[in-house]
């Protein structure tokens, strides 16, 4: 159900940015039903895992500040960035990812291996050359600024050629260093558990991390009263906050009532939708 809600949210958000409904001035702007649904889900998803909640927090912030982003505003550009980040996160090994629909011993080690390679090999190389790339880009744009602005005096041809060559050299150096770092990191090797264990086909460390991800995902969705987004907001307001207050007031005898309320909420909000989705799954429509 969580994945279904996520795909509906993405489709609604893409529909909004592709066909903005609000063209009025800022003072007369309103979110509308579509914007309200986007804000509610993004707020609910921002309460999830800290590693994956940034795009949802960004969307909720853009909609709250601008009351509906429209083209030409910074909030609209940030919303587009949030869509790209959310799409990229679909391939990451975290609970809210469609890769868990595939056999875990086949897809989780691959996803973990690629993420580990990017964070430990690619990202440091890119950050190392980032200042040099920024300086070379600035020099090249300064040399070619008269191409876009005819009022400025053109830079000498020697400077243009030098800065263009320098930018190409820096880019080639960064790509070569990144390729060398990836090749030097080693090829996927078999784990110590033997070649028949598909979890450890890249390395033992990757296999262990993949198993941890799988266990965390199973334990999360195996909770008897798990509330998917955006129902977790209702659970937070009616169950989470009162439970904290009860613990602060040391009224332990009321905890059982909170658990009963949580079970009742789950039975009313989540159970019917879960039964419908389970029926479609059993009938082969999903």
N, C-alpha and C positions, 0 to 999 in steps of 0.2 A: 504493500500500500504506500509505503514511503516513496518508492521509486515512481509509482503512478502519480502521486502528488507532485513530485519533483518535475516530471515531464510535463504535466499540465501547467505548472508554474513557468517553466521555460517557454512553452508554447505561447502562453499568455503574454509573457514579457517580450518575446520576439515580435508578436503581433502588435504590441503597443509601440515598440520602437520603429517598426516598419511602417505602421500607419498611425501616427500620433493623432489622437482625437481632439486634443486641445490646441486651438490656434489663437485663443484670445490673449489679451495682455496679462501681465503677471498679477495685477490687482484683481482681475475677474476670474482667475484660473481656479479650477476645482479638480479633484482627483477622478471622480466618477467611479462607477462600480468596478471597472477593470483595474483602476489604480488602487482602489481599496483592497481588492483581492491580492494584488502584488505586494502591497505594504504588509498585509497581515501575514502572508506566507514568509516573506523575507525577515520579518521580525521573529517569527517562530523559528525559522532555520538559523537565525543568528544566535539563538540560545543553545545550539548544538555543539559539536566538537569545535574547539578553538582553531584547529588546524584548517578547517574548511568553511568557517563561518564568515570570512572576510568579504566575499562577493555579495552575500546576502545582507550583511551590515552596510555595505556600500550602496546597494539598491535602496534599502530603507532610508538611509540618510539622504540620498538624492531626491527621493520622492517627498520626504518630509520637509526638506529645505525649499525645493522649487515647486512643490504641490503639483508634480507631474512634469518630467523633463520634456523639452521640445527641442528640435534641431537648432543649432546655433548656440546652445548653452553648454557650460562646462558639465552640468549635471547629466546632460544627454550623452556626452562623450564618456563619462564615468559609468553610466549605465551600460553602454556598449562594452566597455572594458569588463564589467561585472559578468555580462553574458559570456564573454570569451573565457574568463576564469572559471565560471561554473561549468562550461562545456569541457574544459581541460580537466577539471577535477573528476569528471565521470570515469576517467581511466586510472585514477589513483586508488591505492589499496586502503580504502576507508569504508566504514559501514554503509554510508549513503552512496553506493556506486553500483551500476548495473553489472560490473564484472563478476559479482557474486552469484549471478544467474548461471554462470558457466561453471564447469568442474573446478573446484578450488585448487586442487593439486596441479592443474595445468595453467591457470591464468594468474593466480596470486603470486607465485614465484617470479613470473615474467614481469608483472607490474612492479613488484618490489625491487627487482633487479634494475629495471630502467630508472625508477625513482632514485635508488641509491647511487646509480652511476651519474645521474644528473647533479645530485646534491654534493657528491664527493669529488667529481672529476670536472664536469662541464661548468657548473656554476663558479667555482674558484677561478678557472681560467678566464671566463667572461668578465668577472669582477676585476681580475688582475689587469686586463687590457682595456677596461672601461674608460679610465681617465685618458689614455692615449687615443682611443677612438673618439672621445668627445673633443679633444684638442684638434685632432686632424680634421674632424668634421667642421669645427668652427673655422679653421683656417681655409678650408676649401669653400665653405659657404661665403666667407668674407671676400674671397677672390672672385667668386661668381655672382656677387650681389647685384652687379650692374645689369646682369641678364634679366632680372625681374624688375629692377628699378632703373629706368632709362635716364633719370636725372643725375645719377652718380657717375663720377669719372671711372672708366674701366681700369681694372688692375693690369699691370704689365703681363704680357703673355708668358714671360719666364716664370713669374710668380704663380700664375695659374698652373703651368705645367709642373712646377716643383710641388705645389700643394696637392695636385691631383695624383702625382706619382707617390708622394708621401702617404696619402690616404689609402691608395691601393696597396702599398707595401705594408701598412699597419693592418689592414684587413686580411691580407694574405698571411701575415705573421700570426694573427689571432687564430685564423682557421687552421694553419699548420700546427700551432701549439695545441689547439684543442684536439686535433686528430692524433697527434703524438701522445697526448695525455690519455686519450681513450684507448689507444693501442697498448700503451704501457701498463694500463690498469689490469691487463690480463684477460684471457678468454674465460668463458664460463667453464668451470671445472666441476667434476663430480664430487659430491659430499662424501664424508667418511661413512655414511650409512649404506653405501653401495650404489651401483648404477641403477638398480631397480626402483629406488626411491625418487619419485619425480619431484618431491618437495626440495631436494638438495641438489638438483642438477646444475644450478648455477654456482652455489657455494653453500657451505653449512650455515654461515651467518644469515644469508638470504633466506634459506629454508626455515630457520628458526623464527625470523621476523615474519615470514609468511604465515607460519603456524600461529603466531601470536595474533596477527590480524584476523585470521579465521576464527580463533577462539573468542576474541573481543566481539566480532560481529555476531556470532551465534549466541553468546551470552546476552548481548544487547537486545536482540529480537526475541529471545526466549523468555524474556520477562513476562510474567502473567498479566501485567497491566501496563503494557508499553503503549504510549500515545504518540503516533506519528505526527509530523508537521501537517497542518498548523494546530492540531488538537492539543499539543503540549502546552500552548498558552493557557487553555482552559484548565488543564491539570495543574499548571503552576499557580494560577490564581486561586483555585478552589481547594487544592490539595497541598501543593508545595509550601506556599506562604503560611497557611494555617498550621501546618506541621512544624514549621520553624518556630512559630509563636508558641505552640504548645510545649515544645522542648525548652524554650526560654522561660516559660512560666512553670515548668516542671509539673505539668499536668499529664503524667504518663498514662493515666486511665482513659484519656481521650484519644490515644493513638489508635486504638481499635476502631473507633468511630470514623477516623480519617481513612483508615484502610477500607472500611466498608463503603465510604463515599467514593473512594477511588475506583473500587470494583464496580460500583453502580454507574459511574461516569463512563468507564470503559465499556460496559455492557450496552449503554445507550449510544455512545458516539462511535466506537471503533468496531464492536462486534458485528453489527449489521453489514457494514461495508466489507469487513473481512469475510463474512459468509458469502456475500455476493461474488467477491473476487475469487474465493476458493471454488465456488461453483463453476465460474468461467474457466478456471484452471483445470478442474477435473473433466469438464466437457470438451476441453481442447481448444477453446477459443482464445486462450492467452498462452 
